[in-house]
Amino acid sequence: MTAYTYFTIGGVLAAALTAWVLKGETDNPVCVQKSKPPFLFYISAAFGIVIGAKLPLVVTHGFTEELLHTGKSFCGGLAGAFIAVNLYKYFTRRGGAAFGGRFVIPLAVAAGVGKIGCWVNACCGGAHGIPAQLVESVFQFACAAGLLVYLRKTARMELLFPLYLAFYMTMRFVIEFVRTEPPLALGLTVYQFIALATLPFAIRIIIKRRNNNGNVCM
């Protein structure tokens, strides 16, 4: 196995450990029964991740057989999961449900470890030797820590995922200017277009849930 593979596995293990440590803090005692995401939620999220992780690479570099086995995009997977889960909630009429809060801190930890693997593998880098991978790694760890502090101070777990999504897409739009990703149109990369398309929805969800004063079951 390559060093990148080891870091990917390490990220998954770090996420699992983080989820285990935070289990008591990410359980919502007000609506325990509704806090457990249905099985179809996981299916929808997995489908969105798989499609989203590959699609930006196909758009940018074209379809190749190698792409089926190697390339993947965290940004695309995150956006794909967001779209798929919201479609699930729309068709099941659970638009007011918020499932992502319990997963987002472990996700950020996993992404932080994974980006170190990208740096070791010399992929996803920045122009002129800028270590964009390490910048993203630091961002992910900082997000995990910041969201945990926010959760402990406010108990507003329903805001964790949209906050993370907004922060991540903002960071990704900015860092794309120094990454070695080819532009898609108007001098912007496919990931910048994903960020621009996703960010307004994340902000809208934040505003809507803040106005609900915490009355959202996870």
C-alpha positions in Angstrom: 0.0 0.0 0.0 1.1 3.6 -0.6 1.6 6.2 2.1 -1.6 7.9 0.8 -3.6 4.7 1.4 -2.2 4.5 5.0 -3.2 8.1 5.7 -6.7 7.4 4.2 -7.1 4.5 6.5 -5.7 6.5 9.4 -8.3 9.2 8.7 -11.1 6.7 8.9 -9.8 5.3 12.2 -9.3 8.9 13.5 -12.9 9.7 12.6 -14.2 6.5 14.3 -12.3 7.3 17.4 -13.5 10.9 17.5 -17.1 9.8 17.0 -16.7 7.3 19.9 -15.2 10.0 22.2 -17.9 12.5 21.4 -20.8 10.1 21.4 -22.4 11.4 24.6 -22.0 15.0 23.4 -23.6 14.4 20.0 -26.7 12.6 21.3 -29.8 14.8 21.5 -31.7 13.9 24.7 -34.7 16.0 23.7 -35.6 13.8 20.8 -33.6 10.5 21.1 -35.8 8.4 18.8 -35.8 11.0 16.0 -32.1 11.5 16.4 -31.2 8.2 14.7 -30.9 8.7 10.9 -33.0 6.2 8.9 -31.2 3.6 6.8 -32.2 5.4 3.6 -30.4 8.5 4.9 -27.1 6.5 4.8 -27.9 5.1 1.4 -28.6 8.6 0.0 -25.5 10.0 1.5 -23.3 7.2 0.2 -24.7 7.5 -3.3 -24.1 11.3 -3.2 -20.6 10.8 -2.0 -19.6 8.3 -4.7 -21.1 10.3 -7.5 -19.9 13.7 -6.2 -16.4 12.5 -5.6 -15.9 11.4 -9.2 -18.0 13.9 -11.2 -15.7 17.0 -10.8 -12.7 15.0 -12.0 -14.6 13.8 -15.0 -15.7 17.3 -15.8 -12.2 18.7 -15.5 -10.1 15.9 -16.9 -12.5 13.7 -18.9 -13.5 10.1 -18.3 -10.8 7.5 -18.1 -10.8 3.9 -16.8 -8.0 4.8 -14.3 -10.3 7.5 -12.8 -12.8 4.8 -11.7 -10.1 3.3 -9.4 -8.0 6.2 -8.3 -9.2 9.9 -8.3 -11.7 11.2 -5.9 -12.7 14.7 -4.7 -13.5 15.5 -1.1 -15.2 18.8 -2.2 -17.3 17.0 -4.7 -18.2 14.2 -2.3 -19.3 16.6 0.3 -21.4 18.6 -2.1 -22.8 15.3 -3.5 -23.8 14.1 -0.1 -25.4 17.4 0.7 -27.5 17.3 -2.4 -28.5 13.6 -2.1 -29.5 14.0 1.6 -31.6 17.1 0.9 -33.3 15.3 -1.9 -34.0 12.4 0.5 -35.5 14.8 3.0 -37.6 16.5 0.4 -39.1 13.3 -1.0 -39.7 11.8 2.5 -41.1 15.1 3.7 -38.5 15.5 6.5 -37.2 18.9 5.4 -37.0 20.1 9.0 -34.8 17.2 10.1 -31.0 17.8 10.7 -28.9 14.7 10.6 -25.4 15.9 9.9 -24.3 17.4 13.2 -23.2 14.1 14.8 -21.0 13.3 11.8 -19.3 16.6 11.0 -16.6 16.8 13.6 -15.3 13.2 12.9 -15.5 14.1 9.1 -13.3 17.1 9.6 -10.8 15.1 11.5 -10.7 12.4 8.8 -10.3 15.0 6.1 -7.5 16.7 8.1 -5.6 13.4 8.2 -6.4 12.6 4.6 -5.0 15.9 3.3 -1.6 15.1 5.0 -1.7 11.9 2.8 -2.3 14.1 -0.2 0.8 16.1 0.7 2.9 13.0 1.2 1.6 11.7 -2.2 2.4 15.1 -3.8 -1.1 15.5 -5.2 -3.7 18.3 -4.9 -0.9 20.8 -4.3 -0.5 24.5 -4.9 1.4 26.5 -7.5 5.0 27.7 -6.8 5.4 25.0 -4.1 2.6 26.3 -1.9 1.5 23.3 0.3 -2.2 23.7 -0.3 -2.8 20.2 1.1 -1.3 21.2 4.5 -3.3 24.4 4.5 -6.5 22.4 4.0 -5.4 20.0 6.7 -4.9 22.7 9.3 -8.2 24.2 8.3 -10.0 20.8 8.8 -8.4 20.3 12.3 -9.3 23.9 13.2 -12.8 23.4 12.1 -13.2 20.3 14.2 -11.9 22.1 17.3 -13.9 25.2 16.6 -17.1 23.3 16.1 -16.6 21.2 19.2 -16.1 24.4 21.3 -19.2 25.9 19.7 -21.2 22.7 20.4 -20.2 22.7 24.1 -21.1 26.4 24.5 -24.4 26.4 22.7 -25.6 22.8 22.4 -26.8 23.8 18.9 -25.8 20.6 17.1 -28.2 21.2 14.3 -26.0 24.1 13.2 -22.7 22.2 13.0 -23.0 20.8 9.5 -24.2 23.9 7.7 -21.6 26.0 9.5 -18.9 23.5 8.4 -20.2 23.5 4.9 -20.2 27.3 4.7 -16.7 27.5 6.1 -15.3 24.8 3.9 -16.8 26.1 0.7 -15.5 29.6 1.5 -12.0 28.2 2.2 -12.1 26.0 -0.9 -13.1 28.9 -3.2 -10.2 31.0 -1.9 -7.5 28.3 -1.9 -8.4 27.2 -5.5 -6.6 30.4 -6.7 -3.3 28.8 -5.6 -4.0 25.2 -6.4 -2.7 23.6 -9.7 -6.3 22.8 -10.8 -7.1 23.8 -14.4 -9.8 26.4 -14.9 -13.2 25.3 -16.1 -14.6 28.7 -17.2 -14.3 32.4 -16.4 -10.9 31.6 -14.9 -12.5 29.5 -12.1 -12.1 25.8 -11.4 -14.9 23.3 -11.1 -14.5 23.4 -7.3 -15.0 27.1 -7.2 -18.2 26.7 -9.1 -19.3 24.0 -6.6 -18.5 26.3 -3.8 -20.4 29.2 -5.3 -23.4 26.9 -5.9 -23.4 25.4 -2.4 -22.6 28.3 -0.2 -25.9 30.2 -0.5 -27.8 27.0 0.5 -25.6 26.5 3.5 -26.1 30.1 4.6 -29.9 29.8 4.2 -30.0 26.7 6.3 -27.9 28.4 9.1 -30.3 31.4 9.1 -33.4 29.1 9.1 -32.2 26.9 11.9 -31.0 29.8 14.1 -34.5 31.2 13.8 -35.9 27.9 15.0 -34.1 28.5 18.4 -32.9 24.9 18.5 -36.2 23.2 17.8 -34.8 20.8 15.3 -34.4 17.1 16.0 -31.2 15.6 14.9 
